[in-house]
């Protein structure tokens, strides 16, 4: 049993916590606060001080992270456990201000404090925790085995930093080749191409919006009858005396009136002609391939469909299908969503996207407290096999945890040696899976993990359906 009392907990540079110091008194202490205030992060800071990686809390750590826990034993002696981020981003450990190791903190922590959580009972569902309970009950020490396993994980982590095993390197090579093909297919001609395209789109938008104003001016100048300004001017000219002395002036004024009327009509009809021609021209992929607005707080990526637009040969236009991917950031947190648009409700892309519903539902069911991220990606791979597309997940990143980064970490089926494989899915985590199939089908939404279900953040089917038919 623990023989010490937690007297003080300090956290700095951890998620929403800039700087917090909590002092505990004797007896029962309670920390309360609204959702998102940082209660779980404080517990994560304590876990860091106890030598643990702290799962999602570690992912929320900033460059200036520092966490300290002060314990007082029954003899009145203080024990200070500290973790802080170094220049390379790795965590340094200290005991009473003397450099130490995470392993030493874990050993000390076991004698100082026991941390219980509301989902502890779910640990019985994992093989490793059941074995730990059996070993403890039988008095079997696994200290040496645990040490070897940690060394093995460290060796695998070092290997992963150098590129991973042969399978991982081959997968990364295939991804790089795919990205190179996409960049070459974008046919980007210059560094200023996107800026020029956006300026051109802005010009055309202004031209389109100005047509209503031009039509209104034409109505004011030359409506039917004599109510228009040009009609009134013609009436004024007609009131000049009908004598040879005024004939030259009348001819000059009538000539100017005719030129004015022709000029107004030419401007309006000419502008309509420009609009008509530009509407008929396909918008090139290179013109709208990627755009960032609002100072980088919202990123919009638009990819065109690859089918013909009617001429028989593949053109440079969006054609009859379009994908829009939106990544938004607010308060340092990210969300992502994908929407598809087609011209025809019978487009094969509609049915292809419908097949992904099975994959999307399966991976969302597996993303719940008590399961691990490894369990979730395995469920995703199994659902691809179920719909007859085994291995399709290798063709595109499938998404996962999202929060302070667009990709908190990347994990794929089969990567059981990844340090993230056994990281548990916890209440409050955000996730954005994006199952995809070759041919342009993709589903992507952002959810928050609740205790019993996923809470949608981006899914607004009544307003923004996943696949929309547009004329």
C-alpha positions as CSV (number, residue, x, y, z in Angstrom):
1,X,0.0,0.0,0.0
2,X,1.2,3.6,-0.6
3,X,3.0,5.2,2.3
4,X,3.0,8.8,1.1
5,X,0.7,11.7,0.5
6,X,0.5,13.8,-2.6
7,X,1.2,17.3,-1.4
8,X,1.5,19.3,-4.6
9,X,1.1,18.8,-8.4
10,X,2.5,21.3,-11.0
11,X,1.9,21.3,-14.8
12,X,3.2,23.7,-17.4
13,X,2.8,23.6,-21.2
14,X,0.3,20.7,-21.4
15,X,-2.6,21.1,-23.7
16,X,-4.9,23.9,-22.5
17,X,-2.8,24.2,-19.3
18,X,-0.3,27.0,-19.6
19,X,0.7,27.0,-15.9
20,X,-1.1,25.3,-13.0
21,X,-0.1,24.5,-9.4
22,X,-2.5,22.4,-7.2
23,X,-1.8,22.0,-3.5
24,X,-3.5,19.1,-1.7
25,X,-4.5,18.9,2.0
26,X,-5.0,15.9,4.3
27,X,-8.0,13.7,3.8
28,X,-10.3,13.6,0.7
29,X,-9.5,16.2,-2.1
30,X,-11.9,16.9,-5.0
31,X,-11.0,18.7,-8.3
32,X,-14.1,20.0,-10.2
33,X,-14.4,22.0,-13.4
34,X,-16.3,22.2,-16.7
35,X,-15.6,20.0,-19.6
36,X,-12.3,20.9,-21.3
37,X,-10.9,22.8,-18.3
38,X,-8.0,20.3,-17.9
39,X,-8.9,17.9,-15.1
40,X,-7.8,14.9,-17.1
41,X,-4.6,16.7,-18.2
42,X,-3.8,17.2,-14.5
43,X,-4.1,13.4,-14.0
44,X,-2.0,12.9,-17.1
45,X,0.7,15.2,-15.6
46,X,0.7,13.0,-12.5
47,X,1.1,9.9,-14.6
48,X,4.0,11.5,-16.4
49,X,5.7,12.1,-13.1
50,X,5.2,8.5,-12.2
51,X,7.3,7.5,-15.2
52,X,4.4,6.6,-17.6
53,X,3.9,7.8,-21.1
54,X,0.3,9.0,-20.2
55,X,-1.2,8.1,-23.6
56,X,-3.1,11.1,-25.1
57,X,-1.6,13.4,-22.4
58,X,1.8,12.9,-23.9
59,X,0.4,13.8,-27.3
60,X,-0.9,17.1,-25.9
61,X,2.5,18.1,-24.5
62,X,4.1,21.3,-25.9
63,X,7.8,22.0,-26.3
64,X,8.0,23.7,-22.9
65,X,6.3,20.8,-21.0
66,X,7.2,20.4,-17.3
67,X,5.4,18.3,-14.7
68,X,6.3,17.9,-11.0
69,X,4.7,15.9,-8.2
70,X,5.7,16.4,-4.5
71,X,5.0,13.5,-2.2
72,X,5.4,13.5,1.6
73,X,6.1,10.1,3.3
74,X,5.0,9.2,6.8
75,X,8.3,10.4,8.2
76,X,7.8,13.9,6.7
77,X,10.4,13.6,4.0
78,X,9.6,15.1,0.6
79,X,10.1,13.1,-2.7
80,X,9.9,15.3,-5.8
81,X,9.3,13.5,-9.2
82,X,9.8,15.6,-12.3
83,X,9.4,15.1,-16.1
84,X,10.2,17.8,-18.6
85,X,10.7,18.1,-22.4
86,X,14.3,18.4,-23.6
87,X,15.6,20.3,-26.6
88,X,15.0,17.2,-28.8
89,X,11.4,16.7,-27.6
90,X,12.3,13.7,-25.4
91,X,11.2,13.7,-21.8
92,X,13.9,14.0,-19.1
93,X,13.3,12.5,-15.6
94,X,14.5,13.7,-12.2
95,X,14.1,12.6,-8.6
96,X,14.7,15.4,-6.1
97,X,16.2,17.5,-8.8
98,X,18.8,14.8,-9.7
99,X,18.8,13.3,-13.2
100,X,17.1,9.9,-13.3
101,X,15.2,7.6,-15.6
102,X,11.5,6.9,-16.3
103,X,12.1,3.4,-15.0
104,X,13.3,4.8,-11.6
105,X,10.2,7.0,-11.5
106,X,8.0,4.0,-12.1
107,X,9.6,2.0,-9.3
108,X,9.3,4.9,-6.9
109,X,5.8,5.6,-8.0
110,X,4.6,2.1,-7.2
111,X,5.5,2.7,-3.6
112,X,4.0,6.2,-3.5
113,X,0.6,6.2,-5.1
114,X,-2.1,4.1,-6.7
115,X,-4.1,5.7,-9.6
116,X,-7.7,4.4,-10.2
117,X,-9.9,5.3,-13.2
118,X,-13.6,5.0,-14.0
119,X,-12.8,2.4,-16.7
120,X,-10.5,0.2,-14.7
121,X,-12.9,-2.7,-15.0
122,X,-12.5,-2.7,-18.8
123,X,-8.8,-3.7,-18.3
124,X,-10.1,-7.2,-17.7
125,X,-10.8,-7.4,-21.4
126,X,-7.2,-7.2,-22.4
127,X,-4.9,-10.2,-22.2
128,X,-1.9,-8.4,-20.7
129,X,-3.9,-7.0,-17.8
130,X,-5.4,-10.3,-17.0
131,X,-2.0,-11.9,-17.0
132,X,-0.7,-9.2,-14.7
133,X,-3.5,-9.9,-12.2
134,X,-2.8,-13.6,-12.2
135,X,0.9,-13.1,-11.8
136,X,0.3,-10.7,-8.8
137,X,-2.1,-13.2,-7.2
138,X,0.4,-16.0,-7.5
139,X,3.2,-13.9,-6.3
140,X,5.2,-14.3,-9.5
141,X,7.6,-11.5,-10.2
142,X,7.8,-10.3,-13.8
143,X,10.3,-7.6,-13.2
144,X,13.0,-9.1,-15.4
145,X,10.6,-10.0,-18.1
146,X,9.1,-6.5,-18.0
147,X,12.6,-5.0,-18.3
148,X,13.4,-7.2,-21.3
149,X,10.1,-6.2,-22.9
150,X,10.8,-2.5,-22.4
151,X,14.2,-2.9,-23.9
152,X,12.6,-4.6,-26.9
153,X,10.1,-1.8,-27.3
154,X,12.9,0.7,-27.1
155,X,14.8,-1.2,-29.8
156,X,11.8,-1.4,-32.0
157,X,11.1,2.3,-31.5
158,X,14.7,3.1,-32.5
159,X,14.3,0.9,-35.5
160,X,11.1,2.8,-36.4
161,X,12.8,6.1,-36.2
162,X,15.3,4.8,-38.7
163,X,12.6,3.8,-41.2
164,X,11.0,0.7,-39.7
165,X,11.2,-2.9,-40.9
166,X,11.2,-4.0,-44.5
167,X,7.4,-4.0,-44.8
168,X,7.2,-0.5,-43.3
169,X,9.9,0.9,-45.6
170,X,8.2,-0.7,-48.6
171,X,4.8,0.8,-47.6
172,X,6.5,4.2,-47.2
173,X,8.1,3.9,-50.6
174,X,4.8,3.1,-52.2
175,X,3.2,6.1,-50.5
176,X,5.9,8.4,-51.8
177,X,5.6,7.0,-55.3
178,X,1.8,7.6,-55.1
179,X,2.4,11.2,-53.9
180,X,4.9,11.8,-56.7
181,X,2.3,10.6,-59.2
182,X,-0.3,12.9,-57.7
183,X,2.1,15.9,-57.9
184,X,3.0,15.1,-61.5
185,X,-0.6,14.7,-62.4
186,X,-1.4,18.1,-61.0
187,X,0.7,19.6,-63.8
188,X,1.7,22.6,-61.7
189,X,3.5,25.0,-64.0
190,X,4.8,27.6,-61.5
191,X,4.9,28.6,-57.9
192,X,2.4,31.4,-58.6
193,X,-0.2,29.3,-60.4
194,X,-2.6,29.0,-57.4
195,X,-2.4,32.7,-56.7
196,X,-3.0,33.6,-60.4
197,X,-5.9,31.1,-60.6
198,X,-7.5,32.6,-57.5
199,X,-7.2,36.1,-58.8
200,X,-8.8,35.0,-62.1
201,X,-11.7,33.3,-60.2
202,X,-12.1,36.5,-58.2
203,X,-12.2,38.5,-61.4
204,X,-14.8,36.3,-63.0
205,X,-16.9,36.3,-59.8
206,X,-16.9,40.1,-59.8
207,X,-17.9,40.1,-63.4
208,X,-20.8,37.8,-62.8
209,X,-22.0,39.8,-59.8
210,X,-21.8,43.0,-61.9
211,X,-24.2,41.8,-64.5
212,X,-27.3,42.6,-62.4
213,X,-26.0,46.1,-61.8
214,X,-25.3,46.6,-65.5
215,X,-28.8,45.3,-66.4
216,X,-30.3,47.8,-63.9
217,X,-28.3,50.6,-65.5
218,X,-29.5,49.6,-68.9
219,X,-33.1,49.7,-67.7
220,X,-32.6,53.2,-66.3
221,X,-31.0,54.4,-69.5
222,X,-33.1,52.8,-72.2
223,X,-36.3,51.1,-71.0
224,X,-39.2,50.7,-73.4
225,X,-41.1,53.9,-74.1
226,X,-39.9,57.3,-73.0
227,X,-39.3,56.7,-69.3
228,X,-35.6,55.9,-69.7
229,X,-32.9,58.6,-69.5
230,X,-31.9,58.1,-73.1
231,X,-35.6,58.4,-74.1
232,X,-36.0,61.6,-72.1
233,X,-32.8,63.0,-73.8
234,X,-34.3,62.2,-77.2
235,X,-37.5,64.1,-76.3
236,X,-35.4,67.1,-75.3
237,X,-33.5,67.0,-78.6
238,X,-36.9,66.8,-80.4
239,X,-38.0,70.0,-78.8
240,X,-35.3,71.9,-80.7
241,X,-36.8,74.3,-83.4
242,X,-37.3,72.6,-86.7
243,X,-35.3,75.1,-88.7
244,X,-32.2,74.8,-90.8
245,X,-30.2,76.8,-88.3
246,X,-30.6,74.0,-85.7
247,X,-30.3,71.0,-88.0
248,X,-26.5,70.6,-87.5
249,X,-26.8,70.7,-83.7
250,X,-29.8,68.3,-83.8
251,X,-27.7,65.8,-86.0
252,X,-24.7,66.0,-83.6
253,X,-26.9,65.4,-80.5
254,X,-28.8,62.5,-82.2
255,X,-25.5,60.9,-83.3
256,X,-24.2,61.1,-79.8
257,X,-27.4,59.6,-78.4
258,X,-27.2,56.7,-80.9
259,X,-23.6,56.1,-79.9
260,X,-24.5,56.1,-76.2
261,X,-27.3,53.6,-76.7
262,X,-25.1,51.3,-78.8
263,X,-22.2,51.6,-76.3
264,X,-24.5,50.6,-73.4
265,X,-25.8,47.6,-75.2
266,X,-22.4,46.5,-76.3
267,X,-21.0,46.7,-72.8
268,X,-23.8,44.6,-71.3
269,X,-24.1,42.0,-74.0
270,X,-20.3,41.9,-74.3
271,X,-20.0,41.2,-70.6
272,X,-22.7,38.5,-70.8
273,X,-20.6,36.9,-73.6
274,X,-17.5,36.8,-71.4
275,X,-19.5,35.2,-68.6
276,X,-21.0,32.6,-71.0
277,X,-17.6,31.7,-72.4
278,X,-16.0,31.4,-69.0
279,X,-18.8,29.3,-67.6
280,X,-18.3,26.9,-70.5
281,X,-14.6,26.6,-69.8
282,X,-13.7,23.8,-67.4
283,X,-12.0,24.9,-64.2
284,X,-8.5,23.3,-64.2
285,X,-7.3,21.0,-61.5
286,X,-4.2,23.1,-61.2
287,X,-6.3,26.2,-60.5
288,X,-8.1,24.9,-57.5
289,X,-6.0,21.9,-56.4
290,X,-5.2,23.4,-53.0
291,X,-6.2,26.7,-51.3
292,X,-5.6,28.0,-47.8
293,X,-7.7,30.9,-46.5
294,X,-8.2,32.8,-43.3
295,X,-4.5,32.9,-42.4
296,X,-4.2,29.1,-42.5
297,X,-7.0,28.5,-40.0
298,X,-9.1,26.7,-42.6
299,X,-7.6,24.6,-45.4
300,X,-9.7,23.5,-48.4
301,X,-8.5,20.9,-50.8
302,X,-10.5,20.5,-54.0
303,X,-9.8,17.5,-56.3
304,X,-11.5,17.1,-59.7
305,X,-13.1,13.9,-61.1
306,X,-11.0,12.1,-63.7
307,X,-13.8,11.3,-66.2
308,X,-14.3,12.9,-69.6
309,X,-16.4,16.1,-69.7
310,X,-18.0,15.3,-73.1
311,X,-15.3,15.6,-75.7
312,X,-14.1,12.0,-75.6
313,X,-10.6,12.8,-74.3
314,X,-9.8,13.5,-70.7
315,X,-9.7,17.3,-70.2
316,X,-8.4,19.6,-67.6
317,X,-11.8,20.3,-66.0
318,X,-13.6,19.2,-62.9
319,X,-15.9,17.2,-65.1
320,X,-18.9,15.4,-63.5
321,X,-17.5,14.7,-60.0
322,X,-15.7,16.7,-57.3
323,X,-14.3,16.0,-53.8
324,X,-13.9,18.8,-51.2
325,X,-11.7,18.1,-48.1
326,X,-11.9,20.7,-45.3
327,X,-9.5,20.8,-42.3
328,X,-10.4,23.5,-39.8
329,X,-8.6,24.7,-36.7
330,X,-9.9,26.5,-33.7
331,X,-8.3,27.0,-30.3
332,X,-5.4,24.8,-31.4
333,X,-7.7,21.8,-32.1
334,X,-8.4,20.4,-35.6
335,X,-11.4,18.8,-37.3
336,X,-11.6,17.3,-40.8
337,X,-14.5,16.4,-43.1
338,X,-14.9,15.3,-46.7
339,X,-17.8,15.9,-49.1
340,X,-18.4,14.6,-52.7
341,X,-20.5,16.2,-55.4
342,X,-21.7,14.6,-58.6
343,X,-23.8,15.8,-61.5
344,X,-25.8,12.5,-61.9
345,X,-27.4,10.6,-59.0
346,X,-26.7,7.4,-60.9
347,X,-22.9,8.2,-60.9
348,X,-20.9,5.0,-60.0
349,X,-19.2,7.1,-57.3
350,X,-22.5,7.2,-55.3
351,X,-22.7,3.4,-55.1
352,X,-18.9,3.1,-54.4
353,X,-19.2,5.5,-51.5
354,X,-22.2,3.6,-50.2
355,X,-20.0,0.5,-50.0
356,X,-17.7,2.4,-47.6
357,X,-20.5,2.7,-45.1
358,X,-19.8,-0.8,-43.9
359,X,-16.1,0.1,-43.3
360,X,-17.0,3.4,-41.7
361,X,-19.5,1.8,-39.3
362,X,-17.1,-1.0,-38.3
363,X,-14.2,1.3,-37.5
364,X,-16.5,3.6,-35.5
365,X,-17.9,0.7,-33.5
366,X,-14.4,-0.4,-32.6
367,X,-13.4,3.1,-31.5
368,X,-14.6,3.2,-27.9
369,X,-13.3,3.2,-24.4
370,X,-11.7,-0.1,-23.4
371,X,-10.5,-0.8,-26.9
372,X,-7.1,0.2,-28.3
373,X,-6.2,2.1,-31.5
374,X,-4.7,-1.2,-32.7
375,X,-8.1,-2.9,-32.2
376,X,-9.7,-0.1,-34.3
377,X,-7.4,-0.4,-37.3
378,X,-7.7,-4.2,-37.3
379,X,-11.5,-3.8,-37.4
380,X,-11.1,-1.4,-40.3
381,X,-9.0,-3.9,-42.2
382,X,-11.5,-6.7,-41.6
383,X,-14.4,-4.6,-42.9
384,X,-12.5,-4.0,-46.1
385,X,-12.2,-7.7,-46.6
386,X,-16.0,-8.0,-45.8
387,X,-16.9,-5.7,-48.7
388,X,-14.5,-7.5,-51.1
389,X,-11.7,-4.9,-51.1
390,X,-9.1,-6.6,-48.9
391,X,-5.9,-4.5,-48.7
392,X,-7.6,-1.4,-50.0
393,X,-6.5,0.4,-46.9
394,X,-2.9,0.4,-48.2
395,X,-3.8,2.8,-51.0
396,X,-4.7,5.7,-48.8
397,X,-4.0,6.9,-45.2
398,X,-7.1,5.9,-43.2
399,X,-7.1,8.6,-40.6
400,X,-7.2,8.2,-36.8
401,X,-6.8,10.4,-33.8
402,X,-7.0,14.2,-34.5
403,X,-6.6,17.1,-32.0
404,X,-3.6,19.4,-31.7
405,X,-2.3,18.0,-35.0
406,X,-4.2,17.0,-38.1
407,X,-2.7,13.5,-37.5
408,X,-1.9,12.9,-33.8
409,X,-0.1,9.7,-34.9
410,X,-0.3,7.3,-37.8
411,X,-1.2,3.7,-37.4
412,X,-2.0,1.0,-39.9
413,X,-3.3,-2.6,-39.6
414,X,-0.5,-5.1,-38.8
415,X,1.7,-2.6,-37.0
416,X,1.5,-4.3,-33.7
417,X,5.0,-3.3,-32.8
418,X,4.1,0.4,-33.0
419,X,4.2,2.2,-29.6
420,X,0.7,3.4,-30.4
421,X,-0.8,0.0,-31.0
422,X,-1.8,-0.6,-27.4
423,X,-2.7,3.0,-26.6
424,X,-6.3,2.9,-25.3
425,X,-9.1,4.9,-26.8
426,X,-10.3,7.2,-24.1
427,X,-13.3,9.4,-23.4
428,X,-12.7,12.9,-24.8
429,X,-10.4,11.7,-27.6
430,X,-11.1,13.2,-31.1
431,X,-10.9,10.9,-34.2
432,X,-11.3,11.4,-37.9
433,X,-11.3,8.1,-39.9
434,X,-11.4,8.4,-43.7
435,X,-12.0,5.0,-45.3
436,X,-11.4,5.3,-49.1
437,X,-11.7,3.3,-52.3
438,X,-9.9,3.7,-55.6
439,X,-12.2,5.6,-57.9
440,X,-12.7,8.7,-55.8
441,X,-14.9,7.3,-52.9
442,X,-14.1,8.6,-49.4
443,X,-15.9,9.1,-46.1
444,X,-14.5,11.4,-43.5
445,X,-16.0,12.9,-40.4
446,X,-14.7,14.1,-37.0
447,X,-16.1,12.6,-33.8
448,X,-15.5,12.9,-30.0
449,X,-15.3,9.7,-28.0
450,X,-18.1,9.6,-25.4
451,X,-18.5,7.0,-22.7
452,X,-21.1,5.1,-24.7
453,X,-21.0,6.5,-28.2
454,X,-19.2,8.8,-30.7
455,X,-20.4,12.4,-30.7
456,X,-20.3,13.8,-34.3
457,X,-18.6,17.1,-34.7
458,X,-18.7,17.7,-38.4
459,X,-21.6,15.5,-39.7
460,X,-24.6,17.8,-40.7
461,X,-26.4,15.5,-43.2
462,X,-29.4,17.8,-43.5
463,X,-27.2,20.7,-44.6
464,X,-24.0,19.1,-46.1
465,X,-24.7,15.5,-47.2
466,X,-21.7,13.2,-47.8
467,X,-22.6,12.9,-51.5
468,X,-24.6,15.7,-53.1
469,X,-26.1,15.7,-56.6
470,X,-25.7,19.1,-58.3
471,X,-27.0,20.3,-61.6
